[in-house]
């Protein structure tokens, strides 16, 4: 038996144990394996709705990690947060039980579907995956879905369907998407990020280039013809490109834009456009979420679904019914007449798109931003770009950096960042930051709680008060 083959362990009939089974991409994976008749167990550090749902299906889930949890286990799938010092991982190593990463398992699962749509890109993955999901649901394809946010129509970030289509948010970090088996590869954009793993932008491009080559000959590479880094990375890929964008020709390669947005209009929070496919009108898209960046995401979703034969009518219906996903310009409520919105933006380009969206609405007197930087390495590497974007709002508060997986080995802090932004204040404690916003928020303001950590708690505290 090949110790590196997840599929061979699946076929062995042995039980699979999930370390961190309640995770956003772990619980649907466990559900799929359980539905295949495979013995599944798992552990997690907390009770959650995902854990309750799995138990209701008959999956044994233990709260807390212990070496005792992996008795009668043939192989393990672990969440990225489960490191080598995890008690269950250590015991598995001692017993010679193979440990697989979740991306390896998802890659195997994709082989079961005729159509596997993998949405990649440094920005916009969750939104575009959500849009594709809405279209597939409107087309009644009974899709399997995995995304990194909560989609209101699902009340979850996942769905296990019985159709022949799976759509998966596909992350470049640690080259995890190299484990996937797409039939439709989507590249939204390529940008400098995750420099704690990648050496530089060229290495990031190489990673996306390799990802694009994973498709079979019958597959599709759907890519942003307006994004220079994307087209540069894919120029040498020996496969036709299904480009999308607003321009007539793609940058770098001078290829025609095949799925093109024209007649773009912005009416309040409902932008719209006509879509041409190889020069012929195929549909008119109207969104219920603002922002030019969401129109490019919608073009990517449209191109992906056209590639597998979804009807223009289902595309129009699915996108019009899409109202957003959790933590993406999500309206949380109001406080003292001020609107409170939360957003996951944690990269300068994402901050730029968010602030452009707010400015284009032209409905607020002041923009109050409570921003929590995400990871020390990103803050250090993109410092000047963060300063440029943080200088745009009227009032800026910075929470301390959300460390995530890192230790502060690079000598950076939110205080250093705040000192470089005129008028910005660093307030480390959420309670004090909430009080600071509470003291100044008034009717006509928009309060943005922004970042990939837990800054959303500030907005929720304001709304609840």
C-alpha positions as CSV (number, residue, x, y, z in Angstrom):
1,X,0.0,0.0,0.0
2,X,1.3,3.4,-0.9
3,X,1.7,5.3,2.4
4,X,1.2,8.6,0.5
5,X,-2.1,7.7,-1.2
6,X,-5.2,8.9,0.7
7,X,-7.4,7.1,-1.8
8,X,-5.8,3.7,-0.9
9,X,-6.5,4.2,2.8
10,X,-10.1,5.2,1.9
11,X,-10.4,1.9,0.0
12,X,-8.8,-0.1,2.9
13,X,-12.0,0.0,5.0
14,X,-10.2,1.3,8.0
15,X,-11.6,4.1,10.2
16,X,-10.7,7.7,9.6
17,X,-10.2,10.1,12.5
18,X,-10.4,13.9,12.1
19,X,-8.3,16.1,14.3
20,X,-10.2,19.4,14.4
21,X,-13.4,17.9,12.9
22,X,-15.5,21.0,13.6
23,X,-13.4,23.2,11.2
24,X,-15.0,25.0,8.3
25,X,-13.5,22.6,5.7
26,X,-13.2,19.6,8.0
27,X,-16.8,19.0,8.9
28,X,-18.2,18.8,5.4
29,X,-15.3,16.5,4.5
30,X,-16.1,14.2,7.4
31,X,-19.8,14.3,6.3
32,X,-18.9,13.2,2.8
33,X,-16.7,10.3,4.0
34,X,-19.4,9.2,6.4
35,X,-21.9,9.2,3.5
36,X,-19.6,7.0,1.6
37,X,-19.9,4.4,4.3
38,X,-16.4,5.0,5.9
39,X,-16.1,4.8,9.6
40,X,-15.5,8.4,10.8
41,X,-14.6,9.8,14.3
42,X,-13.2,13.1,15.3
43,X,-12.1,15.5,18.0
44,X,-12.3,19.3,18.5
45,X,-11.4,21.8,21.2
46,X,-15.0,23.2,21.3
47,X,-18.6,22.3,20.9
48,X,-20.1,23.9,17.8
49,X,-23.1,23.6,15.5
50,X,-20.9,21.6,13.1
51,X,-20.0,19.1,15.8
52,X,-23.7,18.8,16.8
53,X,-24.7,18.2,13.1
54,X,-22.0,15.5,12.8
55,X,-23.2,13.7,15.9
56,X,-26.7,13.8,14.6
57,X,-25.4,11.8,11.6
58,X,-23.9,9.2,13.9
59,X,-20.3,10.4,13.9
60,X,-18.5,10.1,17.2
61,X,-16.9,13.4,18.2
62,X,-14.9,14.0,21.4
63,X,-14.2,17.4,22.8
64,X,-10.5,17.8,23.6
65,X,-7.5,16.2,22.0
66,X,-6.1,13.1,23.6
67,X,-4.0,10.1,22.6
68,X,-6.9,7.9,23.7
69,X,-9.0,9.3,20.9
70,X,-7.2,7.4,18.2
71,X,-7.7,3.8,19.2
72,X,-9.0,1.6,16.3
73,X,-8.0,4.3,13.8
74,X,-6.4,3.5,10.5
75,X,-5.5,7.0,9.3
76,X,-5.9,10.6,10.3
77,X,-6.9,13.8,8.6
78,X,-5.8,17.0,10.4
79,X,-6.8,20.6,10.3
80,X,-3.9,23.1,9.5
81,X,-4.0,24.2,13.2
82,X,-3.1,20.7,14.5
83,X,0.7,20.8,14.7
84,X,3.1,18.1,15.4
85,X,2.9,18.8,19.2
86,X,-0.8,17.9,19.2
87,X,-1.4,14.9,21.5
88,X,-3.2,12.9,18.8
89,X,-0.7,13.6,16.1
90,X,2.2,12.6,18.4
91,X,0.4,9.3,19.2
92,X,-0.3,8.7,15.6
93,X,3.4,9.2,14.8
94,X,4.4,6.7,17.5
95,X,2.0,4.1,16.2
96,X,2.9,4.6,12.6
97,X,-0.6,5.8,11.7
98,X,-0.5,7.9,8.6
99,X,-1.5,11.6,8.9
100,X,-3.0,13.4,5.9
101,X,-3.6,17.1,5.4
102,X,-7.2,18.2,4.7
103,X,-6.2,19.5,1.3
104,X,-5.1,15.9,0.3
105,X,-8.4,14.6,1.4
106,X,-10.4,17.2,-0.5
107,X,-8.2,16.5,-3.6
108,X,-9.3,12.8,-3.4
109,X,-12.9,13.8,-3.0
110,X,-12.8,15.9,-6.1
111,X,-12.0,12.9,-8.2
112,X,-15.6,11.7,-7.6
113,X,-17.1,14.6,-9.4
114,X,-17.4,15.2,-13.2
115,X,-17.1,18.9,-12.6
116,X,-14.8,20.3,-10.0
117,X,-14.6,24.1,-9.9
118,X,-11.7,25.3,-7.8
119,X,-11.7,29.1,-7.1
120,X,-8.3,30.5,-6.4
121,X,-6.8,34.0,-6.1
122,X,-5.2,36.1,-3.4
123,X,-8.4,38.2,-3.2
124,X,-12.1,37.4,-3.7
125,X,-12.1,33.6,-3.3
126,X,-15.0,33.4,-0.8
127,X,-17.2,35.8,-2.6
128,X,-16.7,34.2,-6.0
129,X,-17.2,30.7,-4.6
130,X,-20.4,31.9,-3.0
131,X,-21.6,33.4,-6.3
132,X,-20.9,30.2,-8.1
133,X,-22.7,28.3,-5.4
134,X,-25.8,30.5,-5.9
135,X,-25.7,29.9,-9.6
136,X,-25.4,26.1,-9.2
137,X,-28.3,26.1,-6.7
138,X,-30.4,28.1,-9.1
139,X,-29.6,25.6,-11.9
140,X,-30.7,22.8,-9.6
141,X,-27.4,20.9,-10.0
142,X,-27.5,19.7,-6.3
143,X,-23.9,20.8,-5.8
144,X,-21.4,20.0,-3.1
145,X,-20.0,23.3,-1.7
146,X,-17.0,24.3,0.5
147,X,-16.2,27.9,1.2
148,X,-14.5,29.9,3.9
149,X,-17.5,31.9,5.1
150,X,-21.1,31.5,6.1
151,X,-23.5,31.7,3.1
152,X,-26.9,32.8,4.3
153,X,-28.8,30.5,1.9
154,X,-27.0,27.6,3.4
155,X,-26.7,29.0,7.0
156,X,-23.3,27.4,6.7
157,X,-20.0,27.3,4.7
158,X,-20.6,23.9,3.2
159,X,-23.2,21.7,1.5
160,X,-23.0,18.0,0.6
161,X,-25.0,17.4,-2.5
162,X,-25.6,14.4,-4.7
163,X,-25.0,16.1,-8.1
164,X,-21.9,15.8,-10.3
165,X,-20.6,19.3,-9.4
166,X,-18.3,20.4,-6.6
167,X,-17.1,24.0,-6.0
168,X,-14.3,24.6,-3.6
169,X,-12.5,27.7,-2.4
170,X,-8.8,26.9,-3.1
171,X,-6.0,28.6,-1.2
172,X,-2.5,29.1,-2.3
173,X,-1.0,29.2,1.2
174,X,1.5,26.4,1.7
175,X,0.7,25.4,-1.9
176,X,-2.3,23.5,-0.5
177,X,-4.3,23.8,-3.8
178,X,-1.6,21.7,-5.5
179,X,-3.4,18.7,-3.9
180,X,-6.6,19.4,-5.8
181,X,-8.0,17.9,-9.0
182,X,-9.9,20.6,-10.7
183,X,-11.7,20.4,-14.0
184,X,-12.3,24.1,-13.9
185,X,-9.4,26.2,-12.5
186,X,-10.3,29.8,-11.6
187,X,-7.6,32.4,-11.0
188,X,-9.1,35.7,-9.8
189,X,-5.9,37.6,-9.3
190,X,-2.3,37.2,-8.1
191,X,-0.7,39.5,-5.6
192,X,2.0,39.7,-3.0
193,X,1.0,37.9,0.2
194,X,1.9,35.1,2.6
195,X,5.5,36.1,2.5
196,X,6.0,33.9,5.6
197,X,5.9,31.0,3.1
198,X,6.6,32.4,-0.3
199,X,9.9,34.0,-1.1
200,X,8.5,36.7,-3.4
201,X,5.9,37.5,-6.0
202,X,7.6,35.4,-8.6
203,X,7.4,32.3,-6.4
204,X,3.6,33.0,-5.9
205,X,3.2,33.2,-9.7
206,X,5.0,29.9,-10.0
207,X,2.6,28.3,-7.5
208,X,-0.5,29.5,-9.4
209,X,1.1,28.4,-12.7
210,X,1.5,24.9,-11.3
211,X,-2.1,24.9,-10.0
212,X,-3.3,25.9,-13.5
213,X,-1.6,22.9,-15.0
214,X,-3.4,20.4,-12.9
215,X,-6.5,20.4,-15.1
216,X,-7.2,17.6,-17.6
217,X,-7.1,18.2,-21.3
218,X,-10.9,18.6,-21.3
219,X,-10.7,21.2,-18.5
220,X,-10.9,25.0,-18.4
221,X,-8.6,27.6,-17.0
222,X,-10.8,30.6,-16.2
223,X,-8.6,33.7,-15.5
224,X,-8.7,37.4,-15.0
225,X,-7.6,39.0,-18.3
226,X,-7.4,42.4,-16.6
227,X,-4.9,41.3,-14.0
228,X,-1.3,41.6,-15.2
229,X,0.2,39.2,-12.6
230,X,-2.4,36.5,-13.5
231,X,-1.8,36.8,-17.2
232,X,2.0,36.9,-16.8
233,X,1.9,33.8,-14.6
234,X,-0.3,31.8,-17.1
235,X,1.2,33.0,-20.3
236,X,3.4,29.9,-20.6
237,X,0.7,27.4,-19.6
238,X,0.1,25.0,-22.5
239,X,-3.7,25.3,-22.4
240,X,-6.3,27.6,-23.8
241,X,-7.4,30.3,-21.4
242,X,-11.0,31.3,-20.8
243,X,-10.4,35.0,-19.9
244,X,-12.9,37.3,-18.2
245,X,-12.7,41.1,-17.6
246,X,-13.8,44.5,-18.8
247,X,-11.2,45.3,-21.4
248,X,-11.4,44.1,-25.0
249,X,-8.0,42.4,-24.8
250,X,-6.1,40.7,-22.0
251,X,-3.0,42.4,-20.7
252,X,0.5,40.9,-21.2
253,X,-0.7,38.2,-23.7
254,X,-2.9,40.4,-25.9
255,X,-5.6,37.6,-26.0
256,X,-9.2,38.6,-26.4
257,X,-11.3,38.8,-23.3
258,X,-13.8,36.1,-23.9
259,X,-16.3,36.7,-21.1
260,X,-16.6,40.5,-21.0
261,X,-18.6,43.0,-18.9
262,X,-19.9,46.0,-20.8
263,X,-22.5,48.7,-20.2
264,X,-21.5,48.8,-16.5
265,X,-23.8,50.9,-14.3
266,X,-23.8,51.7,-10.6
267,X,-27.2,52.4,-9.1
268,X,-26.8,52.7,-5.3
269,X,-26.0,49.3,-4.0
270,X,-27.0,47.4,-7.2
271,X,-24.4,47.5,-9.9
272,X,-25.2,45.9,-13.2
273,X,-23.7,45.0,-16.6
274,X,-24.3,43.1,-19.8
275,X,-22.1,40.1,-20.4
276,X,-20.7,39.1,-23.8
277,X,-19.3,35.7,-24.5
278,X,-17.0,35.7,-27.5
279,X,-18.6,39.0,-28.6
280,X,-22.2,37.7,-28.3
281,X,-24.6,38.9,-25.6
282,X,-25.4,36.1,-23.1
283,X,-27.0,37.7,-20.1
284,X,-27.5,40.8,-18.0
285,X,-26.3,40.7,-14.4
286,X,-27.6,42.8,-11.6
287,X,-26.1,42.4,-8.1
288,X,-27.5,43.3,-4.8
289,X,-24.1,44.1,-3.3
290,X,-22.0,47.2,-4.2
291,X,-18.5,47.5,-5.5
292,X,-16.8,47.2,-8.8
293,X,-14.7,44.4,-7.4
294,X,-17.8,42.4,-7.0
295,X,-18.6,42.8,-10.7
296,X,-15.3,41.2,-11.6
297,X,-16.1,38.4,-9.1
298,X,-19.4,38.0,-10.9
299,X,-17.7,37.8,-14.3
300,X,-15.4,35.0,-12.9
301,X,-18.5,33.1,-11.6
302,X,-20.3,33.6,-14.9
303,X,-17.3,32.3,-16.9
304,X,-16.9,29.3,-14.6
305,X,-20.5,28.3,-15.0
306,X,-20.6,28.9,-18.7
307,X,-17.7,26.5,-19.0
308,X,-19.7,23.6,-17.6
309,X,-22.9,24.4,-19.5
310,X,-25.0,26.3,-17.0
311,X,-27.7,28.3,-18.6
312,X,-27.6,32.1,-18.8
313,X,-31.0,32.2,-17.0
314,X,-29.6,30.3,-14.0
315,X,-26.6,32.7,-13.9
316,X,-28.8,35.8,-13.9
317,X,-31.1,34.3,-11.2
318,X,-28.3,33.0,-9.0
319,X,-26.4,36.2,-9.0
320,X,-29.4,38.4,-8.5
321,X,-30.3,36.3,-5.5
322,X,-26.8,36.6,-4.0
323,X,-26.9,39.0,-1.1
324,X,-23.4,38.5,0.3
325,X,-21.5,36.2,2.6
326,X,-20.5,36.5,6.2
327,X,-17.8,39.1,6.9
328,X,-17.8,40.6,3.4
329,X,-19.2,44.1,3.8
330,X,-21.7,42.5,6.1
331,X,-24.3,44.9,7.7
332,X,-24.3,44.2,11.5
333,X,-26.8,46.8,12.6
334,X,-26.6,50.4,13.9
335,X,-25.5,52.3,17.0
336,X,-26.6,55.9,17.7
337,X,-27.6,56.3,14.1
338,X,-24.3,55.0,12.7
339,X,-24.3,52.0,10.4
340,X,-22.0,49.2,11.5
341,X,-20.4,47.0,8.8
342,X,-17.9,44.2,9.1
343,X,-15.4,43.0,6.5
344,X,-12.7,40.4,6.3
345,X,-10.2,42.6,4.4
346,X,-6.7,42.0,5.7
347,X,-4.6,43.0,2.7
348,X,-4.0,46.5,1.4
349,X,-5.7,45.7,-1.9
350,X,-8.7,44.4,-0.1
351,X,-8.8,47.5,2.1
352,X,-8.6,49.6,-1.1
353,X,-11.6,47.8,-2.7
354,X,-13.6,48.2,0.5
355,X,-12.9,51.9,0.9
356,X,-13.6,52.5,-2.8
357,X,-17.0,50.8,-2.3
358,X,-17.9,53.0,0.6
359,X,-16.8,56.1,-1.1
360,X,-18.8,55.2,-4.3
361,X,-22.0,54.9,-2.2
362,X,-21.6,58.6,-1.3
363,X,-24.1,58.2,1.6
364,X,-21.9,58.8,4.7
365,X,-20.5,61.9,6.3
366,X,-17.6,60.1,8.0
367,X,-15.9,56.8,7.7
368,X,-14.7,55.3,11.1
369,X,-12.4,52.4,10.6
370,X,-11.5,49.9,13.4
371,X,-8.8,47.8,11.8
372,X,-7.0,44.7,13.1
373,X,-3.9,43.8,11.1
374,X,-3.5,40.1,10.4
375,X,-0.1,38.5,11.1
376,X,3.2,40.2,11.8
377,X,4.8,39.1,8.5
378,X,2.1,40.6,6.4
379,X,2.0,43.8,8.3
380,X,5.8,44.2,8.0
381,X,6.0,43.2,4.4
382,X,3.2,45.5,3.2
383,X,3.7,48.3,5.7
384,X,3.8,51.2,3.3
385,X,0.7,50.0,1.4
386,X,-1.2,49.6,4.7
387,X,-0.2,53.2,5.6
388,X,-1.5,54.5,2.3
389,X,-4.9,52.9,2.7
390,X,-5.3,53.6,6.4
391,X,-4.8,57.3,5.6
392,X,-8.1,57.4,3.7
393,X,-10.8,57.1,6.4
394,X,-11.8,60.0,8.5
395,X,-11.0,58.3,11.8
396,X,-8.8,55.2,12.3
397,X,-8.4,52.9,15.3
398,X,-6.0,50.0,15.3
399,X,-6.4,46.9,17.4
400,X,-3.3,44.9,18.1
401,X,-2.1,42.6,15.4
402,X,-3.9,39.3,15.2
403,X,-1.0,36.8,15.4
404,X,-2.8,33.8,14.1
405,X,-0.1,31.1,13.5
406,X,2.9,33.5,14.1
407,X,5.2,34.7,16.8
408,X,6.4,38.3,16.6
409,X,9.9,37.7,15.2
410,X,9.9,40.7,12.9
411,X,9.7,43.6,15.4
412,X,6.3,45.1,14.3
413,X,3.2,46.2,16.1
414,X,0.0,48.1,15.6
415,X,1.6,51.0,17.5
416,X,4.3,51.3,14.9
417,X,1.7,51.3,12.2
418,X,-0.5,53.8,14.0
419,X,2.4,56.2,14.4
420,X,2.9,56.2,10.6
421,X,-0.8,57.1,9.9
422,X,-1.8,60.7,10.7
423,X,-4.4,60.8,13.5
424,X,-4.6,57.0,13.9
425,X,-4.8,55.6,17.4
426,X,-3.7,52.2,18.6
427,X,-6.0,50.7,21.3
428,X,-5.1,47.1,22.2
429,X,-8.1,46.1,24.3
430,X,-11.4,45.5,22.4
431,X,-13.4,46.9,25.3
432,X,-11.5,50.2,25.2
433,X,-11.7,50.3,21.4
434,X,-15.4,49.7,21.6
435,X,-15.8,52.5,24.1
436,X,-13.7,54.9,21.9
437,X,-16.0,54.3,18.9
438,X,-19.1,54.5,21.1
439,X,-18.1,58.0,22.2
440,X,-17.9,59.4,18.7
441,X,-20.3,57.4,16.5
442,X,-23.2,59.4,15.3
443,X,-25.9,59.5,12.7
444,X,-24.4,59.8,9.2
445,X,-21.3,57.7,10.1
446,X,-20.3,54.3,8.8
447,X,-18.3,52.2,11.2
448,X,-16.2,49.5,9.6
449,X,-14.7,46.7,11.7
450,X,-12.1,45.2,9.4
451,X,-9.6,42.3,9.5
452,X,-9.3,38.5,9.4
453,X,-9.1,38.1,13.2
454,X,-11.8,38.7,15.8
455,X,-12.3,42.5,15.3
456,X,-16.0,41.8,14.4
457,X,-16.6,41.5,18.2
458,X,-16.2,45.3,18.4
459,X,-19.0,45.9,16.0
460,X,-21.2,43.3,17.6
461,X,-20.7,44.9,21.0
462,X,-21.7,48.3,19.6
463,X,-24.9,46.9,18.0
464,X,-25.8,44.9,21.2
465,X,-25.4,48.0,23.3
